[in-house]
Amino acid sequence: MPIPSFYIVSSFGLNGNQGVVLNPTFVDIDGDGDLDAFVGKEFYKGEIGGDTLFFENIGTAHKPQFASAIANPFGLVNAGSYINPSFVDIDHDDDLDAFAVDASGSILFLENTGSADNPAFNAPQINVFGLMGMSEYQGYFTFADIDGDGDWDAFLGNGFFLKTQVQSAILRLPPPKRIHSD
């Protein structure tokens, strides 16, 4: 198998403020079959971050082109510096919910009460599903079904280095509880 080589190409219209740490996440938030970009804007060199910038892909899945950034769309909120959003359908209702870690280390959950093609996020809930906050600064979240059992496993790593150690944790979420009304 050949070894890949990477080279700089067009940014497809993605741009952020120069000198600000940016953390991109790509998901199809509007259900149109292409990947849109969410970029967590972190604190850097005196500029306070915390906004989540949304770049809608107005191109196609094979030829992406991104619209200008919109800060905190769909009910997302400024969560203080070091925001890094992650999206997963945690409640199995066919839309993407949002998770992030704020500057204090609290885990924020924003349930999508809209739909797969018209998201609307509720106000953040803190440290839900048995997830607990961690030390402050730069929490990075990702989800995967790492053990193949059909539920999402959460991986939370902290980019804050203390001497030569990185603080990190692997958290297993319980299956979501469904409430049915008659």
C-alpha positions in Angstrom: 0.0 0.0 0.0 1.5 3.4 -0.9 2.3 5.9 1.8 0.0 8.9 1.5 1.4 12.4 1.0 -0.4 15.5 1.8 -0.1 18.9 0.3 -1.8 22.3 0.8 -4.9 22.9 -1.3 -7.7 25.4 -1.4 -9.5 25.8 1.9 -12.8 25.4 0.1 -13.8 28.8 1.6 -13.1 27.9 5.2 -11.3 30.6 7.0 -11.0 31.8 10.5 -9.3 34.6 12.3 -5.5 34.5 11.9 -3.6 33.7 15.1 -6.6 32.0 16.8 -6.5 28.3 17.6 -9.3 26.6 15.7 -10.6 23.0 16.1 -12.7 21.8 13.1 -15.4 19.1 13.3 -17.2 17.9 10.2 -20.8 16.6 10.3 -23.8 16.7 8.0 -25.9 18.9 10.4 -28.5 19.8 7.8 -29.2 16.4 6.3 -28.3 17.4 2.7 -25.6 14.7 2.2 -22.5 16.8 2.5 -20.2 17.7 5.5 -20.6 21.0 7.1 -17.9 22.4 9.4 -18.1 23.5 13.0 -15.0 25.2 14.4 -14.4 25.8 18.1 -12.7 29.1 18.6 -10.3 28.9 21.5 -8.6 31.6 23.6 -5.2 32.6 22.1 -2.9 35.6 22.7 -5.4 37.7 24.6 -8.4 37.0 22.4 -11.3 35.4 24.2 -12.8 32.4 22.4 -15.7 30.2 23.1 -17.8 30.7 20.0 -18.6 27.8 17.8 -18.3 28.9 14.1 -20.5 27.2 11.6 -19.6 27.0 8.0 -22.4 25.5 5.8 -21.2 23.4 2.9 -23.0 25.1 0.0 -21.1 22.9 -2.5 -21.4 19.2 -2.8 -20.0 16.1 -1.0 -17.4 15.8 -3.7 -16.8 19.5 -4.3 -17.2 21.3 -1.0 -17.5 25.0 -0.8 -18.2 26.7 2.5 -20.3 29.8 3.2 -19.1 32.5 5.6 -19.0 31.7 9.3 -22.0 32.1 11.5 -21.2 32.2 15.3 -23.3 29.9 17.6 -26.1 28.9 15.2 -29.0 26.6 16.0 -29.0 27.6 19.7 -25.3 26.7 20.3 -23.8 29.0 23.0 -20.5 30.7 23.7 -19.0 28.3 26.3 -15.9 30.2 27.2 -12.5 29.6 25.8 -11.2 26.3 24.6 -14.5 25.1 23.1 -14.2 22.1 20.9 -17.7 20.8 19.8 -18.4 17.1 19.0 -21.6 15.7 17.6 -23.3 12.4 18.0 -26.9 11.1 18.0 -26.7 10.1 21.7 -30.5 9.8 22.2 -31.1 7.7 19.0 -33.7 10.1 17.6 -32.0 10.5 14.2 -30.5 13.9 14.7 -27.1 15.0 16.0 -26.7 16.2 19.6 -23.8 18.4 20.7 -21.2 17.9 23.4 -18.3 20.2 24.4 -16.0 20.8 27.3 -16.0 24.4 28.6 -13.0 26.3 30.0 -13.7 25.1 33.5 -13.7 21.5 32.5 -17.4 20.9 32.7 -19.0 18.7 30.0 -21.8 20.4 28.2 -24.6 18.5 26.5 -26.9 20.3 24.1 -29.8 18.1 23.0 -31.0 18.7 19.5 -34.7 19.0 19.7 -35.0 20.0 16.1 -34.6 17.4 13.3 -31.8 15.9 11.2 -32.2 18.7 8.6 -33.3 21.6 10.8 -31.3 21.4 14.1 -32.3 23.3 17.3 -30.2 22.9 20.4 -31.5 23.2 23.9 -29.6 25.2 26.6 -26.6 23.3 27.8 -26.9 20.7 30.6 -23.7 20.1 32.6 -22.1 16.8 33.4 -25.0 14.5 32.3 -25.1 10.8 31.6 -22.7 10.1 34.4 -20.0 12.1 32.6 -18.0 14.2 35.0 -16.0 17.3 34.5 -12.3 17.2 34.3 -9.4 19.6 34.9 -9.7 22.9 33.2 -8.6 23.7 29.6 -8.8 22.1 26.3 -11.1 19.1 26.7 -11.4 17.2 23.5 -14.4 14.9 23.0 -15.0 12.2 20.4 -17.4 9.3 20.2 -17.1 5.8 18.7 -18.6 2.4 19.2 -15.1 1.1 20.0 -16.3 -2.3 21.3 -18.9 -3.0 18.6 -21.8 -3.4 21.0 -24.1 -0.9 19.3 -23.8 2.0 21.8 -21.6 5.1 21.7 -18.4 5.2 23.8 -17.1 8.6 24.8 -13.4 9.5 24.7 -12.4 12.6 26.5 -8.8 13.7 26.4 -7.3 16.8 27.9 -4.7 18.7 25.9 -3.3 20.3 29.1 0.1 18.8 29.8 1.4 18.7 33.3 5.1 17.8 33.2 5.2 14.8 30.8 1.7 13.4 31.5 -1.5 14.0 29.6 -4.6 13.7 31.7 -7.2 11.6 29.8 -10.2 9.4 30.5 -12.3 6.8 28.7 -15.9 7.0 29.7 -18.7 4.5 28.8 -22.1 6.0 28.5 -25.2 4.0 29.6 -27.8 3.4 27.0 -30.2 6.3 26.8 -33.5 6.0 28.6 -36.6 6.6 26.5 -39.7 8.1 28.0 -42.9 7.2 26.2 -46.2 8.8 26.8 -49.5 7.3 26.1 
